[in-house]
Amino acid sequence: MSDKVRLAVIGCGGIANAHLRGYQALVEKGVDIFSIEATCDVRKEAAQDYAGRVGELQGTIPRVYDNVEEMLKAEDLNGADICTSHAYHHISAIPCLESGVDIMTEKPFGVTIKASRKMIEVAEKHGRLTATAENCRRTPGQRTVRWALNEGKVVGAPRMFFAQSGTWNDPANIGDWHWRLSKELSGGGMVMDSGAHMMDTIRYFFGDVDKVYAEVRQIDGRFANHAEKGRVPSCHEDTWVAIITFKSGVVGTWSWTVAAPCASYLNVAFYGAEGVIRDSGDVFHPFTAQDRGEAERLDGKRYTMQKLREMYLETLSDDEKARLFPHGLEDGFALEIYDFIDAIKNRRAPEVDGWTGLQAKAISMAIYESGYSGEAVTIADVLDGKVNGYQQEIDEHWGL
């Protein structure tokens, strides 16, 4: 492909603003291989506002639509960057793929396993690319920790991890979540919302998951009963505890609650046979901040994240640096967008393709399915649809 990659942004709300900052970072680095030709949102005013900001960035204003099918009929596009609410990922992606347009969807890849599989099947049928917009694994911090836990052997062979958070939250804070409070629109709460990042992270660090056992609950009735003008009660979890077992033998505990009064706590620690790597951030985006985290060994050696990053970067060839951090980029959103555009241009698989996004999503869904059934579930059974009790009503709602 010799011309610029012609893109549309579908869904011009919250996360699309982070994508716009990613596009801006590319422009500032002199990346001149793409053009945003169209914006689309069911709220046309949102698409118009977004188009105006894109115009300030690239010098040409994209055409504006409030209907994906109409946009596809009118535009000659190569790719679509889908930033809609979760339930509309497959609804937006499938007509794009059928029209010969490659797609990148925000995480989680699809609202359910069936929705995700359908996107992948349509893409394969039409020879198109699918990508998952996963920004966290691309940051220098996560790249560094993956190396430190594996090739670098900084803390010995990986054994286990604990990512645990407990706070007391005012249910009034959920008011701005609007569509996220609906199971049919969101697919679930924080297990698969910000939790999608953590699920990709642990697969990136430790490989495929074998099975999951979880308790998923709404303990605090304040969340279930919270309803004000323009708001709906949250149907989602305020608490979960999940034990995650990997095919490699690594085991992890991932827990979160906003129903823990008085004493908040945070523990994010990844253990090897000879030490630990800790983060002081949160249980959803570990090691994404530049200078957050440290390693400690049994022999008394300690490494700041800055030192670990220096050690990791020294192992990379110039070609590897150019592949992982093209144009010197370190922002995860800019990197995920660049990877998608470059994949379209060079007809290669994106790093985080649809299947990779689906495998991460399956861990989140395994947590829900285990909580729903009260039993441990395997990722294989979740991916195959043999375990689908939690998702069934969502699939039926969308005709999947």
SULGI-V732317 format. One record per backbone hydrogen bond with DSSP energy under -1.0 kcal/mol. NH is the residue of the N-H (numbers start at 0). CO is the residue of the C=O. E is the energy in kcal/mol with one decimal. If there is no record, write none. Layout:
BEGIN
nh:NH co:CO e:E
nh:NH co:CO e:E
END
This chain:
BEGIN
nh:4 co:32 e:-3.1
nh:6 co:34 e:-2.9
nh:7 co:78 e:-1.5
nh:8 co:37 e:-2.1
nh:9 co:80 e:-2.4
nh:10 co:39 e:-3.6
nh:16 co:13 e:-1.5
nh:18 co:14 e:-1.7
nh:19 co:15 e:-2.2
nh:20 co:16 e:-1.8
nh:21 co:17 e:-1.6
nh:22 co:18 e:-2.6
nh:23 co:19 e:-2.4
nh:24 co:20 e:-2.2
nh:25 co:21 e:-1.8
nh:26 co:22 e:-2.4
nh:27 co:23 e:-2.6
nh:28 co:24 e:-1.2
nh:29 co:26 e:-1.8
nh:30 co:25 e:-2.6
nh:34 co:4 e:-2.5
nh:36 co:6 e:-2.7
nh:37 co:6 e:-1.3
nh:38 co:62 e:-2.4
nh:39 co:8 e:-2.4
nh:40 co:64 e:-1.9
nh:45 co:42 e:-1.3
nh:46 co:42 e:-1.5
nh:47 co:43 e:-2.4
nh:48 co:44 e:-2.4
nh:49 co:45 e:-2.3
nh:50 co:46 e:-2.3
nh:51 co:47 e:-2.0
nh:52 co:48 e:-1.7
nh:53 co:49 e:-2.4
nh:54 co:50 e:-2.5
nh:55 co:51 e:-1.6
nh:56 co:52 e:-1.2
nh:57 co:53 e:-2.9
nh:58 co:54 e:-2.2
nh:62 co:36 e:-2.6
nh:64 co:38 e:-2.2
nh:70 co:66 e:-2.0
nh:71 co:67 e:-2.5
nh:72 co:68 e:-1.8
nh:73 co:69 e:-1.5
nh:74 co:70 e:-2.2
nh:77 co:5 e:-3.0
nh:78 co:5 e:-2.1
nh:79 co:101 e:-2.1
nh:80 co:7 e:-3.2
nh:81 co:103 e:-3.4
nh:82 co:9 e:-3.8
nh:86 co:184 e:-2.1
nh:87 co:84 e:-1.6
nh:88 co:85 e:-1.8
nh:91 co:87 e:-2.0
nh:92 co:88 e:-2.6
nh:93 co:89 e:-2.3
nh:95 co:91 e:-1.0
nh:96 co:92 e:-2.8
nh:97 co:93 e:-2.5
nh:98 co:94 e:-1.0
nh:99 co:96 e:-1.6
nh:100 co:95 e:-2.6
nh:101 co:77 e:-2.3
nh:102 co:128 e:-2.3
nh:103 co:79 e:-2.5
nh:104 co:130 e:-2.4
nh:105 co:81 e:-2.1
nh:115 co:111 e:-2.1
nh:116 co:112 e:-2.9
nh:117 co:113 e:-2.3
nh:118 co:114 e:-1.7
nh:119 co:115 e:-2.0
nh:120 co:116 e:-2.8
nh:121 co:117 e:-2.4
nh:122 co:118 e:-2.3
nh:123 co:119 e:-2.5
nh:124 co:120 e:-2.2
nh:125 co:121 e:-1.8
nh:127 co:122 e:-2.7
nh:130 co:102 e:-1.5
nh:131 co:351 e:-3.4
nh:132 co:104 e:-3.2
nh:133 co:131 e:-2.1
nh:138 co:135 e:-1.7
nh:142 co:138 e:-2.4
nh:143 co:139 e:-2.4
nh:144 co:140 e:-2.4
nh:145 co:141 e:-2.4
nh:146 co:142 e:-1.9
nh:147 co:143 e:-2.7
nh:148 co:144 e:-2.4
nh:149 co:145 e:-1.3
nh:151 co:146 e:-3.8
nh:153 co:147 e:-2.0
nh:158 co:270 e:-2.9
nh:159 co:270 e:-1.2
nh:160 co:250 e:-1.4
nh:161 co:268 e:-2.5
nh:162 co:252 e:-2.7
nh:163 co:266 e:-2.8
nh:164 co:254 e:-1.4
nh:165 co:264 e:-2.4
nh:166 co:256 e:-2.1
nh:168 co:257 e:-2.2
nh:172 co:169 e:-2.4
nh:173 co:170 e:-1.9
nh:174 co:171 e:-1.5
nh:176 co:173 e:-1.9
nh:179 co:176 e:-3.3
nh:180 co:177 e:-2.0
nh:181 co:178 e:-1.6
nh:185 co:181 e:-2.7
nh:186 co:182 e:-2.2
nh:191 co:188 e:-1.3
nh:194 co:189 e:-1.8
nh:195 co:192 e:-1.3
nh:196 co:193 e:-1.5
nh:198 co:194 e:-2.3
nh:199 co:195 e:-2.0
nh:200 co:196 e:-2.4
nh:201 co:197 e:-2.7
nh:202 co:198 e:-1.6
nh:203 co:199 e:-2.4
nh:204 co:200 e:-2.3
nh:205 co:201 e:-2.8
nh:206 co:202 e:-2.2
nh:209 co:244 e:-2.9
nh:210 co:244 e:-1.5
nh:211 co:376 e:-2.7
nh:212 co:242 e:-2.2
nh:214 co:240 e:-2.3
nh:216 co:238 e:-2.7
nh:222 co:219 e:-1.6
nh:224 co:220 e:-2.4
nh:230 co:227 e:-2.7
nh:233 co:222 e:-1.4
nh:234 co:180 e:-1.2
nh:237 co:216 e:-1.8
nh:238 co:216 e:-1.8
nh:239 co:255 e:-2.2
nh:240 co:214 e:-2.1
nh:241 co:253 e:-2.1
nh:242 co:212 e:-3.2
nh:243 co:251 e:-3.1
nh:244 co:210 e:-2.6
nh:245 co:249 e:-3.0
nh:246 co:207 e:-2.4
nh:248 co:245 e:-1.6
nh:250 co:158 e:-1.5
nh:251 co:243 e:-2.7
nh:252 co:160 e:-2.2
nh:253 co:241 e:-2.5
nh:254 co:162 e:-2.5
nh:255 co:239 e:-2.0
nh:256 co:164 e:-1.3
nh:257 co:237 e:-2.0
nh:259 co:166 e:-2.6
nh:262 co:260 e:-2.2
nh:264 co:165 e:-2.0
nh:266 co:163 e:-2.6
nh:268 co:161 e:-2.7
nh:269 co:276 e:-2.8
nh:270 co:159 e:-2.9
nh:271 co:274 e:-2.9
nh:272 co:156 e:-1.3
nh:273 co:154 e:-2.9
nh:275 co:295 e:-2.5
nh:276 co:269 e:-2.5
nh:277 co:293 e:-2.9
nh:278 co:267 e:-2.1
nh:287 co:284 e:-1.3
nh:293 co:277 e:-1.8
nh:294 co:302 e:-2.8
nh:295 co:275 e:-2.6
nh:296 co:300 e:-2.6
nh:297 co:273 e:-2.5
nh:299 co:296 e:-1.8
nh:302 co:294 e:-2.6
nh:304 co:292 e:-1.4
nh:307 co:303 e:-2.5
nh:308 co:304 e:-2.6
nh:309 co:305 e:-2.0
nh:310 co:306 e:-2.4
nh:311 co:307 e:-2.6
nh:312 co:308 e:-2.9
nh:313 co:309 e:-1.7
nh:314 co:311 e:-1.5
nh:315 co:312 e:-1.2
nh:320 co:316 e:-2.4
nh:321 co:317 e:-2.2
nh:322 co:318 e:-1.7
nh:323 co:319 e:-2.7
nh:324 co:320 e:-2.9
nh:327 co:324 e:-1.8
nh:328 co:325 e:-2.1
nh:334 co:330 e:-2.3
nh:335 co:331 e:-2.4
nh:336 co:332 e:-2.0
nh:337 co:333 e:-2.6
nh:338 co:334 e:-2.4
nh:339 co:335 e:-1.8
nh:340 co:336 e:-2.6
nh:341 co:337 e:-3.0
nh:342 co:338 e:-2.2
nh:343 co:339 e:-2.2
nh:344 co:340 e:-2.5
nh:345 co:341 e:-2.4
nh:347 co:342 e:-1.6
nh:356 co:352 e:-2.4
nh:357 co:353 e:-2.5
nh:358 co:354 e:-2.4
nh:359 co:355 e:-1.8
nh:360 co:356 e:-2.3
nh:361 co:357 e:-2.4
nh:363 co:359 e:-1.3
nh:364 co:360 e:-2.7
nh:365 co:361 e:-2.1
nh:366 co:362 e:-1.8
nh:367 co:363 e:-1.9
nh:368 co:364 e:-3.2
nh:369 co:365 e:-2.6
nh:370 co:366 e:-2.4
nh:371 co:367 e:-2.5
nh:372 co:368 e:-2.4
nh:373 co:369 e:-2.8
nh:376 co:211 e:-2.7
nh:378 co:209 e:-2.2
nh:381 co:377 e:-1.6
nh:382 co:378 e:-2.9
nh:383 co:379 e:-2.1
nh:385 co:380 e:-1.5
nh:386 co:380 e:-1.5
nh:391 co:387 e:-1.4
nh:394 co:390 e:-2.6
nh:395 co:391 e:-2.6
nh:396 co:392 e:-1.9
nh:397 co:393 e:-1.8
nh:399 co:394 e:-3.1
END
